[in-house]
Amino acid sequence: MSFQILLVIGITLVAIYLFATEKLRMDMVAVLVLATLAVLDLVTPQQALSGFSNQATITVASMFVLAAGLQNSGALSGIGWLFSRTKSPLLFLLLLFAVLAIIAPFVNNTAVVAVFMPLVIAATARIGMPASKALIPLSFVSQMAGVCTLVGTSTNLLVNGIAKDLGHPGFTMFEFTPLGLICLAAGCAYLLIFGRWLLPDTRNAGFVEHYDIGKFLTELRVMPGSRLIGKTIQESRLGEQKGVFILELLRGKHRVAAAQTQTLQEDDILLARGDWSKLVELTRKAGLEINSQFKFKARLLDEADQVITEVMIAPNSRAADRTLEALDRSWNHNAVVLAIQRRGEVLCEKLKDVRLDVGDILLLITSSADAPALRRDPDVIVLSEREAAKPKGWRGTFALLTMALVIGIPAIGWAPIAITSLVGAVAMTLAGCLDADGVYDAIDWRIVVLMAGLLPLGVAMSQTGTAAFVVEHTIGLVRDLGPHVVLAVMYLVALLLAELMSNSAAAVLLTPIGISTAQMLGVDATPFLVAVTFSASTSFLTPVGYQTNTMVYTAGGYRFTDFVKVGLPLNLIFWVLGVIYIPRFWPF
C-alpha cells in the first residue's frame, strides 16, 4: 500500500466519521475534503476545482430553480384541488402515488416533498385519515419515482458525472426507467397492502382544524383591566382551560417562584402551553394578549392582510441551534412569531431563550405579500392549510412547457441536460416565474457545495489506486463467487453507507469502487454503477438517511423505529429486485 493510498483512505474515513456524527455540516466537510486533497497534492488544482464546473453540479443547481419556477408560477396549483376530490384513504393514496410518479422523476424530490406536505396534511384531515399514514409514503414514493430518470435525484446526476470523468460513457435520460418502474410498482404495492398495519396512527400530528397543529409554547401578557389581576393562577382556574397549561410566571426579567400561588399583576407574563385555538380563546376570555416579541423586519402588518402561517425548521437550516433573539437580527422576513412547538418535549423557557432545533414549528403572522418569500426560504418548510396565492395566467403553462423541453431535448440527444436545464432556468426567470433574488433562494447551496467538494475525492480514489486497493481487500474476497454475488454485496454496502452518511457522499465514494470492481472481474461497470445509484438514492431505513425522511419525521409525529419497521422490508425488496433485474437490463 502506497503512502498516497494511505492518505486517501485516511481522508475518506475522517469524512465518513464527520458525516455520520454530524459534528460539522455536510458542505463544510466537503470543502474540508477538497482543501485537504489539494494541499496534500493528491489532486491537481484544476481537479480540485473541477466539481464547481462539473455538468452534474450545474444541472442540480438549475433543477432547483426550475422546481421553484414550477411552484411559484402556479403550474402545480391544481394538485390541491385534485386531492380535495378524494373521499377515502385508499383513493387518496392511489392518487398521491400517481401524481408523484408523474412529477418526482423530473423535479428534485426535496422540493416535491416540501410542496406536497401541507397539501397531504390538509387532505388527510379532510377525509379523517391520520397524516402519519401518508407522510412516510410521500417521502418514500418521491424517492422511488426520483430514481426513474437521470435528473430525478442529485445522486443520479452525481454518479453519472463521476462515471464520465472516469471514462464511462454515462447514462441517458431514461436509462433507469425500466428498473425504476418495477421498483416503484413494487414499493407502492407494499405501502398500500402493508402500510395500514405498519404505519402508526398519530392523529394529533395532523391539522384537525385550521391552524390547530399541536401543543404550542407562547407568552401571554396580563393586560390592564384583566379579570386575572389580583387573583392567583389557582384561583383563576386557568389550568381548567382544556388543553392549556401555565408553566411559568415571569415578572419583569425574573421568574416568580411558586407561580401557581402568586397574585397576578398587570404586565405579568404567563408562559403557557396548549392547543393554539384554546390559547386564543383564553386570551379573549381572560383579558390577555400574545406577547409577540419578535417582529422580523420591524414592519407593522395590516390586520386585514395578515396570514397565520406555520413553518418548520428545515434539515440543515441556518436557523437551527440559534435563538429567536439571534434569528431576529438576521432573518429577512416580515413576520411576527406567536408561538413555538417542539415534538416530544415540553419547553419551559422564554421564547427568546429557546434554541431552535430541526423540526421545531413556529407559528407566525405574516402578510400575504410576504408569504411567497417565506415559502421560498430553504431554512423553513411552510406547514399551512391555507394555500399560498399563486399567480395565474400564462406563466404556469410556460413553466410546464419549459420543463418538458428541458427534459425532452436531452432525451433525443440534441443537447446535454446541463445546457437545457441552465437555459430553462434563465427562461423561467426572464418570464417572471420567479424573480432574480428568488433564483438564489431556490438553490440549496449546501447540496451544490457538497457535490462540488466531494467530486475530487472520486478522482483521487481512482488515480491514486485507492479504489482498486479497497476493492481487492473487501469486495474482492467474494470475487470467486461470481459477478452476481459481488453485485449483491456492493448493493448492500452502498445501502448501509447511505444510511450512515449523506447519500451523495456514499455515491462519490462507491462510484470509483464500482468501476474498479468491474475491472477486477473483467466485466462491464454499468451494472455496478446502477446498483450504487439505486441503493444511494432510495434510503428508507432511518429518518436521517435521506432529507425527505427528515422533513416528514416531525410533521408526522413519527418515532425512529417507525422508519425501521416500514423501511427495512422495503429496502430488502429493492435489494432483491436490483440483484435480479440489474443484470437483465445491463448484462455483465
ZAMARGU-4260 file (C-alpha; in steps of 0.2 Angstrom, whole numbers, plus 5000, padded with zeros to 4 digits):
<rodrens>
0) 5000/5000/5000 | 5007/5017/4995 | 5008/5032/5005 | 4996/5041/4994 | 4983/5027/4996
5) 4985/5028/5015 | 4982/5047/5014 | 4966/5045/5003 | 4959/5031/5015 | 4963/5042/5030
10) 4954/5057/5022 | 4939/5046/5017 | 4937/5038/5035 | 4938/5055/5043 | 4925/5061/5031
15) 4914/5046/5035 | 4916/5049/5053 | 4911/5068/5051 | 4896/5064/5040 | 4890/5051/5052
20) 4892/5061/5068 | 4886/5077/5061 | 4900/5086/5070 | 4901/5098/5055 | 4889/5102/5042
25) 4889/5092/5026 | 4895/5106/5015 | 4909/5110/5027 | 4915/5093/5027 | 4915/5093/5008
30) 4926/5109/5007 | 4937/5102/5020 | 4940/5086/5010 | 4943/5096/4994 | 4956/5108/5003
35) 4965/5093/5011 | 4966/5084/4994 | 4973/5099/4986 | 4986/5104/5000 | 4992/5086/5000
40) 4994/5086/4981 | 4983/5071/4979 | 4974/5080/4965 | 4979/5095/4954 | 4972/5112/4957
45) 4962/5110/4941 | 4955/5094/4948 | 4951/5101/4965 | 4940/5115/4957 | 4933/5104/4943
50) 4917/5100/4954 | 4911/5118/4953 | 4911/5117/4934 | 4905/5099/4933 | 4889/5096/4922
55) 4881/5087/4937 | 4883/5102/4949 | 4877/5114/4936 | 4862/5103/4932 | 4857/5101/4950
60) 4858/5120/4954 | 4847/5123/4938 | 4835/5110/4943 | 4832/5119/4960 | 4827/5134/4950
65) 4816/5125/4938 | 4807/5117/4953 | 4804/5134/4961 | 4798/5141/4944 | 4785/5127/4943
70) 4779/5130/4961 | 4779/5149/4960 | 4770/5150/4943 | 4755/5140/4949 | 4759/5126/4937
75) 4756/5114/4952 | 4741/5123/4960 | 4728/5111/4953 | 4736/5096/4964 | 4727/5103/4980
80) 4711/5103/4971 | 4713/5085/4965 | 4717/5079/4982 | 4702/5088/4989 | 4691/5077/4977
85) 4695/5061/4986 | 4684/5053/4999 | 4693/5038/5005 | 4711/5035/5011 | 4714/5021/4998
90) 4709/5033/4984 | 4719/5047/4991 | 4735/5036/4992 | 4732/5030/4974 | 4730/5047/4968
95) 4745/5053/4978 | 4756/5039/4971 | 4751/5043/4953 | 4754/5061/4955 | 4771/5058/4962
100) 4775/5045/4949 | 4772/5059/4936 | 4781/5074/4945 | 4795/5067/4955 | 4805/5059/4941
105) 4808/5077/4934 | 4808/5088/4950 | 4820/5087/4964 | 4812/5076/4977 | 4816/5088/4992
110) 4806/5101/4983 | 4792/5089/4979 | 4790/5084/4997 | 4791/5102/5003 | 4777/5107/4991
115) 4766/5092/4995 | 4767/5091/5014 | 4754/5104/5018 | 4743/5098/5004 | 4744/5080/5011
120) 4741/5085/5029 | 4726/5096/5024 | 4719/5082/5013 | 4721/5068/5026 | 4712/5079/5039
125) 4698/5082/5027 | 4694/5063/5025 | 4698/5059/5043 | 4714/5050/5039 | 4729/5051/5051
130) 4743/5061/5042 | 4755/5048/5048 | 4748/5036/5036 | 4753/5047/5021 | 4768/5056/5025
135) 4781/5042/5026 | 4773/5036/5009 | 4775/5053/5002 | 4794/5053/5006 | 4797/5035/5001
140) 4787/5036/4984 | 4796/5053/4980 | 4812/5043/4981 | 4806/5028/4971 | 4800/5039/4957
145) 4815/5051/4958 | 4827/5036/4953 | 4817/5033/4937 | 4826/5046/4927 | 4843/5054/4926
150) 4838/5070/4934 | 4826/5063/4947 | 4839/5065/4961 | 4855/5074/4963 | 4863/5056/4967
155) 4859/5050/4949 | 4867/5065/4942 | 4882/5064/4953 | 4886/5045/4949 | 4884/5049/4930
160) 4896/5064/4932 | 4909/5054/4941 | 4907/5039/4930 | 4910/5050/4914 | 4926/5058/4922
165) 4932/5041/4925 | 4930/5035/4907 | 4912/5028/4907 | 4900/5033/4894 | 4887/5038/4907
170) 4868/5036/4906 | 4854/5043/4895 | 4839/5052/4902 | 4828/5037/4903 | 4840/5023/4905
175) 4835/5020/4923 | 4816/5020/4919 | 4813/5001/4916 | 4821/4996/4933 | 4814/5011/4942
180) 4796/5007/4936 | 4797/4990/4943 | 4804/4996/4960 | 4791/5010/4960 | 4777/4997/4957
185) 4783/4985/4970 | 4786/4999/4983 | 4768/5007/4980 | 4760/4989/4982 | 4770/4986/4998
190) 4764/5003/5005 | 4746/5000/5000 | 4745/4982/5007 | 4755/4983/5022 | 4756/5002/5026
195) 4739/5001/5036 | 4747/4990/5049 | 4765/4996/5049 | 4762/5015/5049 | 4757/5022/5066
200) 4741/5032/5069 | 4746/5048/5076 | 4731/5059/5073 | 4736/5073/5084 | 4751/5076/5072
205) 4740/5082/5058 | 4729/5098/5056 | 4712/5094/5063 | 4706/5112/5060 | 4714/5127/5053
210) 4730/5132/5062 | 4727/5118/5076 | 4743/5108/5074 | 4748/5103/5091 | 4754/5110/5108
215) 4762/5127/5106 | 4773/5137/5119 | 4768/5155/5119 | 4769/5170/5131 | 4753/5178/5137
220) 4754/5196/5144 | 4741/5201/5158 | 4733/5217/5151 | 4725/5232/5160 | 4708/5228/5166
225) 4711/5209/5165 | 4700/5199/5177 | 4715/5189/5182 | 4723/5204/5191 | 4723/5202/5210
230) 4720/5183/5208 | 4732/5168/5209 | 4733/5156/5194 | 4725/5143/5205 | 4710/5155/5210
235) 4708/5159/5192 | 4707/5141/5187 | 4717/5143/5172 | 4723/5125/5172 | 4705/5120/5169
240) 4705/5128/5152 | 4705/5112/5141 | 4722/5109/5133 | 4731/5125/5141 | 4744/5124/5155
245) 4753/5138/5164 | 4771/5133/5165 | 4779/5149/5172 | 4776/5166/5179 | 4788/5180/5173
250) 4788/5197/5181 | 4800/5209/5173 | 4816/5200/5169 | 4813/5187/5183 | 4804/5170/5185
255) 4792/5170/5200 | 4794/5155/5212 | 4778/5146/5217 | 4769/5153/5201 | 4753/5145/5205
260) 4750/5154/5221 | 4756/5171/5216 | 4744/5186/5214 | 4744/5191/5196 | 4748/5209/5191
265) 4747/5220/5176 | 4760/5216/5163 | 4765/5199/5171 | 4770/5186/5158 | 4762/5169/5158
270) 4772/5155/5149 | 4758/5144/5143 | 4757/5128/5133 | 4742/5121/5124 | 4732/5120/5108
275) 4733/5136/5098 | 4714/5138/5097 | 4712/5136/5116 | 4726/5148/5119 | 4717/5161/5108
280) 4701/5158/5117 | 4709/5160/5134 | 4716/5177/5128 | 4699/5183/5124 | 4690/5177/5140
285) 4704/5182/5152 | 4710/5199/5146 | 4727/5193/5140 | 4737/5196/5124 | 4750/5186/5115
290) 4767/5194/5119 | 4774/5194/5102 | 4792/5200/5104 | 4800/5195/5088 | 4794/5206/5073
295) 4806/5202/5059 | 4810/5217/5048 | 4800/5228/5061 | 4786/5232/5049 | 4769/5233/5056
300) 4756/5221/5047 | 4740/5227/5041 | 4727/5217/5051 | 4716/5214/5035 | 4732/5207/5026
305) 4738/5196/5040 | 4740/5177/5037 | 4744/5165/5050 | 4757/5153/5045 | 4766/5138/5052
310) 4784/5134/5047 | 4795/5120/5052 | 4814/5122/5054 | 4821/5113/5039 | 4835/5100/5039
315) 4852/5109/5038 | 4843/5126/5041 | 4854/5140/5046 | 4841/5144/5060 | 4845/5128/5069
320) 4854/5130/5086 | 4850/5148/5086 | 4838/5158/5097 | 4824/5168/5091 | 4833/5183/5098
325) 4848/5179/5087 | 4837/5175/5072 | 4828/5192/5074 | 4844/5201/5069 | 4847/5191/5053
330) 4830/5184/5046 | 4824/5194/5032 | 4805/5191/5033 | 4791/5202/5038 | 4784/5191/5051
335) 4779/5190/5070 | 4782/5175/5080 | 4767/5170/5090 | 4772/5153/5097 | 4784/5138/5096
340) 4781/5119/5096 | 4794/5105/5099 | 4789/5087/5096 | 4791/5076/5111 | 4797/5089/5123
345) 4789/5102/5134 | 4798/5118/5133 | 4799/5129/5149 | 4809/5144/5143 | 4805/5161/5137
350) 4803/5161/5119 | 4819/5172/5116 | 4829/5159/5126 | 4823/5144/5116 | 4837/5137/5104
355) 4828/5131/5088 | 4830/5113/5083 | 4827/5105/5066 | 4808/5100/5066 | 4803/5114/5078
360) 4787/5123/5072 | 4785/5142/5073 | 4768/5150/5072 | 4769/5166/5063 | 4759/5181/5057
365) 4765/5187/5040 | 4757/5197/5026 | 4750/5189/5010 | 4763/5199/5000 | 4777/5192/5011
370) 4771/5174/5011 | 4779/5169/4994 | 4796/5174/5000 | 4793/5163/5016 | 4789/5148/5006
375) 4805/5150/4995 | 4816/5151/5011 | 4826/5135/5011 | 4828/5136/5030 | 4810/5133/5034
380) 4796/5122/5027 | 4779/5130/5027 | 4766/5119/5035 | 4749/5128/5032 | 4732/5123/5027
385) 4730/5139/5018 | 4737/5138/5001 | 4749/5152/4995 | 4741/5163/4982 | 4748/5158/4965
390) 4750/5170/4950 | 4738/5164/4937 | 4739/5166/4918 | 4751/5160/4905 | 4766/5158/4917
395) 4760/5141/4923 | 4758/5134/4906 | 4775/5142/4901 | 4784/5134/4916 | 4777/5117/4911
400) 4782/5119/4893 | 4799/5124/4898 | 4801/5109/4909 | 4796/5097/4895 | 4809/5105/4884
405) 4822/5104/4897 | 4819/5085/4899 | 4814/5081/4881 | 4829/5089/4871 | 4842/5079/4880
410) 4832/5063/4879 | 4833/5064/4860 | 4851/5069/4860 | 4850/5086/4854 | 4859/5095/4869
415) 4866/5089/4886 | 4855/5091/4901 | 4867/5104/4909 | 4864/5116/4895 | 4845/5114/4893
420) 4842/5115/4912 | 4853/5131/4913 | 4844/5139/4898 | 4827/5133/4906 | 4831/5141/4922
425) 4836/5158/4913 | 4820/5157/4903 | 4809/5155/4919 | 4817/5169/4927 | 4815/5181/4912
430) 4797/5176/4911 | 4794/5181/4929 | 4790/5163/4936 | 4802/5169/4950 | 4812/5184/4952
435) 4831/5186/4952 | 4833/5185/4971 | 4821/5170/4971 | 4834/5161/4960 | 4847/5162/4973
440) 4835/5157/4987 | 4828/5142/4977 | 4845/5134/4975 | 4851/5123/4990 | 4869/5129/4990
445) 4873/5116/5003 | 4869/5102/4991 | 4879/5111/4977 | 4894/5114/4988 | 4893/5096/4994
450) 4893/5089/4977 | 4907/5101/4970 | 4918/5097/4986 | 4917/5079/4985 | 4919/5076/4966
455) 4938/5077/4968 | 4938/5063/4981 | 4931/5052/4967 | 4945/5057/4956 | 4958/5055/4970
460) 4952/5037/4974 | 4953/5032/4956 | 4970/5040/4950 | 4980/5035/4966 | 4974/5017/4965
465) 4964/5018/4982 | 4948/5012/4974 | 4957/4996/4967 | 4965/4993/4983 | 4949/4994/4993
470) 4940/4983/4981 | 4954/4970/4982 | 4954/4969/5001 | 4935/4970/5003 | 4923/4965/4989
475) 4937/4955/4981 | 4935/4942/4994 | 4920/4936/4986 | 4926/4938/4968 | 4926/4919/4965
480) 4908/4918/4969 | 4904/4927/4953 | 4898/4944/4947 | 4880/4942/4954 | 4886/4939/4971
485) 4898/4954/4970 | 4884/4965/4964 | 4873/4959/4979 | 4887/4963/4991 | 4890/4980/4983
490) 4872/4985/4983 | 4871/4981/5002 | 4887/4991/5006 | 4880/5006/4997 | 4864/5004/5006
495) 4872/5004/5023 | 4884/5018/5019 | 4870/5029/5013 | 4861/5026/5030 | 4876/5031/5039
500) 4881/5047/5030 | 4875/5058/5015 | 4868/5048/5001 | 4878/5060/4989 | 4894/5056/4999
505) 4891/5037/4998 | 4888/5039/4979 | 4905/5048/4977 | 4914/5035/4987 | 4907/5020/4979
510) 4907/5025/4961 | 4925/5023/4958 | 4925/5007/4968 | 4911/5001/4957 | 4922/5004/4942
515) 4937/4996/4950 | 4926/4981/4954 | 4921/4978/4936 | 4939/4980/4931 | 4944/4967/4944
520) 4931/4955/4937 | 4934/4959/4919 | 4916/4964/4916 | 4906/4979/4911 | 4905/4993/4925
525) 4887/4998/4921 | 4878/4985/4932 | 4888/4991/4947 | 4886/5009/4944 | 4867/5006/4943
530) 4867/4997/4960 | 4876/5012/4968 | 4864/5024/4960 | 4848/5014/4966 | 4854/5010/4983
535) 4861/5028/4987 | 4845/5036/4980 | 4832/5026/4990 | 4835/5027/5009 | 4821/5021/5019
540) 4828/5014/5035 | 4831/5029/5046 | 4823/5047/5047 | 4841/5054/5044 | 4846/5043/5029
545) 4838/5055/5017 | 4832/5073/5018 | 4814/5070/5014 | 4813/5057/5028 | 4819/5070/5040
550) 4806/5083/5033 | 4791/5071/5037 | 4798/5064/5053 | 4792/5078/5064 | 4777/5083/5054
555) 4770/5065/5055 | 4774/5063/5074 | 4784/5048/5070 | 4797/5038/5081 | 4814/5032/5074
560) 4808/5014/5075 | 4793/5018/5063 | 4806/5021/5049 | 4815/5004/5053 | 4798/4995/5054
565) 4792/5001/5037 | 4809/5004/5028 | 4818/4989/5032 | 4807/4977/5022 | 4806/4990/5008
570) 4825/4991/5007 | 4826/4972/5006 | 4813/4972/4992 | 4823/4984/4982 | 4839/4974/4985
575) 4831/4958/4979 | 4824/4967/4964 | 4840/4975/4960 | 4850/4959/4961 | 4838/4950/4949
580) 4834/4964/4936 | 4850/4974/4935 | 4860/4960/4926 | 4845/4958/4914 | 4844/4976/4909
585) 4863/4979/4910 | 4872/4962/4906 | 4889/4959/4914
</rodrens>
